[in-house]
Amino acid sequence: MKKITCLLLVALLLNSNCSKSSSKNEPVGPGPSTGVSFTTKDAATAYSNFNQYFYSTSDKLYYSTTEKKGIGAIWTQAIYWDMAMNVYQRTKDPADLQRITDIFQGGYNRYDKYNWNNTKEWFIYDDIMWWVISLARAEQLTGNKDYLDLSVSGFKRVWEGSYDPEKGGMFWDFNHSGKNACINFPTVIAAMALYKSTGDAAYLQKAKDVYSWGVNNLYDPNTGRVADNNVNGNKGWSDYTYNQGTFIGAAVMLYKETGTASYLEQAKLAATYTQKTMSDVNGILPAEGDWNEQGVLKAIFGQYIMALINDGKQPQFLPWIQKNINAAWGNRDVTRGLTYRNYKVPCVTGVLQSYEASSAVYMMQICPPAK
């Protein structure tokens, strides 16, 4: 993930954090909007609005802000691509399938044809791994073998450069300054996706090995809290929804494949920590993303909490996610129909980042409305 703090190696040694620093003041406003219950039609409207204000038809990627002056960060485009896939899974509309093709082409054009060895485009391992996950998903959804080939080669590139064969775990950056949740648990997810696509048992073993290392070095088994990083054996306890989410996703995928109950219990504990400790007293998820890429984090969380709800058969978490979506949708900018990273306050009416506008829209595509 491209970020300011992650480029400061001195800071990394103290706290190897995969999230950008903050600089923009938080707007004030009332608490969660009440009396709103989003519908499937609202989900379609929210996605249409997001594309209207952020999608570049020429670049076939997403702008960073409503000003449309620059394309968003490389890793966030993979998350937006995931959102497009979720939309197509919901609608089966050929136009939505075309958008999947188009976004892939946009990345192909912009990122040196997905040349994983281009260290100008790709300078952090987790940037590659987010795309590896999305490419594997795209192949499973469309049957396009080109996606799978790129996912396999991307995984190989990261594994050979990031995995520590002596002590275990994955380094997040090329300098091997620390082992972060943002590379370790996405690696498990990618490995499980590739195992599903290829049947190669080596991917399953890698997933088990990295997950086991992550549980021992990036997880609190008593609370379900996921550490952001581990630098030379020292855990950096910073709470981020995407770390909780990818841990949950990794655990659910391993549980679904192996039937081992401990994986599911660990996923449930991580979800409970996010709900009871990281969220506010009303269960509303943290804002995250004060004018930076952290605004995307809850979108990633949404992907994998829904995996726990559906694949892990844990419907007790569904009303909580629906409540968060309703809060965000109720506080949308009514003129533009855009949502905000802080679900508890009205969406800003000025310049807005695609990052901070994305998470509620993303969750609306995969979370069913309340009946």
C-alpha positions in Angstrom: 0.0 0.0 0.0 1.5 3.3 -1.0 1.7 5.6 2.0 3.6 8.4 3.6 4.6 6.7 6.9 5.6 3.5 5.2 8.3 5.2 3.2 10.0 6.6 6.3 12.3 3.8 7.3 13.1 5.2 10.7 9.5 5.3 11.6 9.0 1.8 10.3 11.5 0.5 12.7 9.4 1.9 15.5 6.0 1.1 14.1 5.7 -0.5 10.7 2.2 0.7 9.9 0.6 0.0 6.6 -1.7 3.1 6.7 -1.2 6.7 5.8 -1.0 9.6 8.2 -3.8 12.0 8.8 -4.1 15.7 8.0 -7.7 16.7 7.4 -10.0 17.9 10.2 -13.0 15.7 11.0 -16.3 17.3 10.2 -18.8 17.6 13.0 -22.4 16.4 12.8 -25.1 14.4 14.5 -25.0 10.7 15.2 -26.2 7.9 12.9 -29.2 8.7 10.8 -32.3 6.9 12.0 -35.2 5.5 10.1 -33.2 4.5 7.0 -33.2 1.0 5.6 -31.3 0.6 2.4 -32.7 -1.4 -0.5 -31.3 -3.3 -3.4 -32.3 -0.4 -5.6 -30.3 1.9 -3.3 -27.3 -0.4 -3.7 -27.5 0.0 -7.5 -27.9 3.8 -7.1 -25.0 4.1 -4.8 -22.7 2.2 -7.2 -23.9 4.3 -10.2 -23.2 7.5 -8.3 -19.8 6.3 -7.2 -18.9 5.6 -10.9 -20.4 8.9 -12.0 -18.1 10.9 -9.8 -15.0 8.8 -9.7 -14.7 6.5 -12.7 -12.5 7.6 -15.5 -13.9 6.2 -18.8 -10.6 7.0 -20.6 -8.3 5.5 -18.0 -10.7 2.8 -17.0 -9.6 3.3 -13.4 -10.8 5.5 -10.6 -9.9 9.0 -9.8 -8.6 9.8 -6.3 -11.1 12.7 -5.7 -14.2 14.2 -7.2 -11.9 16.9 -8.8 -10.9 14.1 -11.2 -7.3 15.4 -11.4 -5.4 12.2 -10.8 -5.9 8.4 -10.6 -6.2 6.8 -7.2 -3.5 4.7 -5.6 -2.5 1.4 -7.3 -3.7 -1.0 -4.6 -7.1 0.7 -4.2 -7.9 0.1 -7.8 -7.8 -3.7 -7.0 -10.4 -3.1 -4.3 -12.6 -1.1 -6.7 -12.2 -4.0 -9.1 -13.4 -6.3 -6.4 -16.4 -4.1 -6.0 -17.2 -4.4 -9.7 -17.1 -8.1 -9.4 -19.4 -8.1 -6.5 -21.8 -6.0 -8.5 -21.7 -8.4 -11.4 -22.3 -11.3 -9.0 -25.4 -9.5 -7.8 -26.8 -8.4 -11.1 -25.4 -10.8 -13.8 -25.8 -7.7 -16.1 -23.5 -7.9 -19.2 -22.7 -4.2 -18.7 -21.3 -5.0 -15.3 -19.3 -7.8 -16.8 -17.9 -5.4 -19.3 -16.7 -3.1 -16.5 -14.7 -6.0 -15.0 -13.0 -6.4 -18.4 -12.5 -2.6 -18.7 -10.9 -2.2 -15.2 -8.5 -5.0 -15.9 -7.5 -3.3 -19.1 -7.1 0.0 -17.3 -4.6 -1.6 -14.9 -2.9 -3.4 -17.8 -2.4 -0.1 -19.6 -1.2 1.8 -16.6 0.8 -0.7 -14.6 3.2 -1.9 -17.3 1.0 -4.8 -18.3 1.1 -6.1 -14.7 4.8 -6.6 -14.9 5.4 -7.6 -11.3 9.2 -6.9 -11.6 8.7 -3.2 -12.4 9.9 -1.7 -9.1 8.7 1.7 -10.1 5.0 0.6 -10.3 5.3 -2.0 -7.6 7.4 -1.1 -4.6 5.6 -2.8 -1.7 4.6 -6.5 -1.6 1.1 -5.9 -0.4 0.3 -3.6 -3.4 0.9 -6.7 -5.6 -0.9 -9.1 -3.3 -4.2 -7.1 -3.4 -4.1 -7.5 -7.2 -3.2 -11.2 -7.0 -6.4 -11.7 -4.9 -8.5 -9.8 -7.3 -7.1 -11.5 -10.4 -7.8 -14.9 -8.8 -11.4 -13.9 -8.1 -11.8 -12.5 -11.6 -10.7 -15.9 -13.1 -13.1 -17.8 -10.9 -16.0 -15.4 -11.9 -15.3 -15.2 -15.6 -13.2 -18.2 -16.5 -10.6 -16.0 -18.2 -7.3 -17.9 -17.9 -5.3 -14.7 -18.4 -6.4 -13.5 -15.0 -5.2 -16.8 -13.4 -1.9 -16.7 -15.1 -1.2 -13.2 -13.8 -2.4 -14.1 -10.3 -0.1 -17.1 -10.3 2.9 -15.1 -11.4 2.2 -12.3 -9.0 1.9 -14.7 -6.1 5.2 -16.3 -7.1 6.9 -12.9 -7.3 5.7 -11.9 -3.8 6.4 -15.3 -2.2 10.0 -15.4 -3.5 10.7 -11.9 -2.3 8.7 -11.6 0.8 8.5 -15.0 2.6 11.0 -15.6 5.4 12.1 -19.3 5.1 13.9 -19.2 8.4 11.5 -17.5 10.8 8.3 -17.6 8.8 5.9 -14.9 7.9 5.9 -12.3 5.1 7.7 -9.0 4.9 5.5 -6.2 3.6 8.2 -4.1 1.9 11.2 -4.8 -0.3 13.6 -3.7 2.5 12.2 -6.4 4.8 11.7 -3.8 7.6 8.7 -5.6 9.2 6.1 -8.3 8.8 2.6 -6.7 8.6 -0.9 -8.0 8.7 -1.5 -6.3 5.4 0.7 -8.8 3.6 0.4 -11.9 5.7 -3.3 -12.5 5.8 -3.9 -11.3 2.2 -1.3 -13.9 1.3 -3.4 -16.6 3.0 -6.4 -15.4 1.1 -4.6 -15.4 -2.2 -3.1 -18.8 -1.6 -6.5 -20.2 -0.8 -8.0 -18.7 -3.9 -5.2 -20.1 -6.1 -5.6 -23.5 -4.4 -9.3 -23.4 -5.4 -8.4 -22.5 -9.0 -5.5 -24.8 -9.5 -5.9 -27.7 -7.1 -2.2 -27.3 -6.3 -1.8 -28.5 -2.7 1.3 -26.3 -2.3 -0.9 -23.3 -2.1 -2.9 -24.8 0.7 0.2 -25.6 2.7 1.5 -22.1 2.2 -1.8 -20.7 3.4 -1.6 -22.8 6.6 2.0 -21.9 7.3 1.5 -18.2 6.9 -1.7 -18.2 8.9 -0.1 -20.2 11.7 2.7 -17.7 11.8 0.2 -14.8 11.8 -1.8 -16.2 14.7 1.4 -16.6 16.7 2.8 -13.2 15.8 0.0 -10.8 14.8 -3.0 -11.9 16.9 -4.2 -11.9 20.5 -6.0 -15.2 21.1 -7.7 -13.8 24.2 -9.4 -10.8 22.5 -9.4 -11.4 18.7 -7.3 -8.3 18.2 -5.1 -8.3 15.1 -1.8 -6.4 15.3 -0.9 -4.1 12.4 2.7 -5.3 12.3 5.6 -7.2 13.9 9.0 -5.7 13.7 11.8 -8.0 15.0 9.4 -9.8 17.3 7.6 -6.7 18.6 3.9 -6.4 17.8 2.5 -3.1 16.8 -0.9 -2.9 18.3 -2.8 -0.5 16.0 -6.4 -1.3 15.2 -7.5 -1.3 11.5 -10.7 -2.8 10.1 -8.9 -4.3 7.1 -6.5 -6.2 9.2 -9.4 -7.6 11.2 -11.1 -8.3 7.9 -8.3 -10.1 6.1 -7.7 -12.2 9.3 -11.3 -13.2 9.3 -11.3 -13.9 5.6 -8.2 -16.1 5.8 -9.6 -18.0 8.8 -13.0 -18.6 7.1 -11.4 -19.8 3.9 -9.2 -22.3 5.8 -12.2 -23.4 7.8 -14.3 -23.9 4.7 -11.6 -26.0 3.1 -10.5 -28.1 6.2 -13.4 -28.1 8.5 -11.1 -27.3 11.4 -13.2 -25.6 14.1 -10.4 -23.5 15.5 -10.2 -21.4 12.3 -13.9 -20.5 12.6 -13.6 -19.7 16.3 -10.7 -17.3 15.7 -12.6 -15.6 12.9 -15.6 -15.1 15.2 -13.5 -13.7 18.0 -11.8 -11.2 15.6 -15.3 -10.1 14.3 -16.5 -9.7 17.9 -13.5 -7.6 18.8 -14.2 -5.3 15.8 -17.9 -5.0 16.7 -17.5 -4.6 20.5 -14.2 -2.8 20.9 -13.3 -1.0 17.7 -16.9 0.2 17.0 -18.6 2.8 19.0 -21.3 2.2 21.6 -23.9 2.0 18.9 -21.8 -0.5 16.9 -20.8 2.0 14.2 -17.4 1.1 12.7 -14.5 3.6 13.1 -14.2 6.4 10.5 -10.6 5.7 9.4 -9.0 7.6 6.5 -8.6 11.2 7.4 -7.9 12.4 3.9 -5.9 9.3 2.9 -6.2 5.7 1.6 -7.5 4.4 4.9 -10.9 5.3 3.7 -10.9 2.0 1.7 -10.2 -0.2 4.8 -13.9 -0.8 5.7 -14.6 -2.0 2.2 -12.0 -4.8 2.7 -13.5 -5.6 6.1 -17.0 -5.8 4.5 -15.8 -8.4 1.9 -14.6 -10.7 4.6 -17.2 -10.2 7.4 -19.7 -11.2 4.8 -17.7 -14.3 4.1 -17.9 -15.1 7.8 -21.7 -14.5 7.7 -22.3 -16.5 4.6 -19.5 -19.2 4.4 -19.0 -19.4 8.1 -22.8 -19.4 8.7 -22.6 -16.7 11.4 -25.8 -14.6 10.7 -25.6 -12.9 14.1 -23.2 -10.3 12.6 -25.5 -9.4 9.8 -27.7 -6.8 11.6 -24.6 -5.0 12.7 -23.3 -4.6 9.1 -26.8 -3.6 7.9 -26.9 -1.0 10.7 -23.6 0.5 9.5 -24.7 0.7 5.9 -28.0 2.3 6.9 -26.1 4.9 9.0 -23.8 5.7 6.0 -26.6 5.8 3.5 -28.8 7.9 5.7 -25.9 10.4 6.0 -25.1 10.5 2.3 -24.7 13.7 0.4 -28.2 13.9 -1.0 -27.2 16.0 -4.0 -24.5 13.7 -5.3 -25.7 10.5 -3.6 -22.2 9.8 -2.2 -21.4 8.2 1.1 -18.6 9.1 3.5 -16.0 7.2 5.5 -17.5 8.5 8.8 -20.9 6.9 8.9 -22.0 9.0 11.8 -21.9 12.4 10.2 -23.3 13.9 7.1 -21.1 13.4 4.0 -19.0 16.4 3.1 -20.4 18.4 0.2 -17.0 19.6 -1.2 -14.1 17.7 -2.6 -14.4 14.0 -1.6 -11.9 11.2 -2.1 -12.9 7.9 -3.8 -11.2 6.2 -0.9 -13.5 7.7 1.7 -16.6 7.4 -0.4 -16.1 3.7 -1.2 -16.7 1.5 1.8 -20.4 1.8 2.4 -21.1 1.5 -1.4 -18.9 -1.6 -1.4 -20.8 -3.2 1.5 -24.1 -2.4 -0.1 -23.2 -4.7 -3.1 -22.7 -7.8 -0.9 -24.8 -7.3 2.2 -28.5 -8.0 1.7 -31.0 -5.4 2.9 -32.9 -6.1 6.1 -36.2 -7.7 5.5 
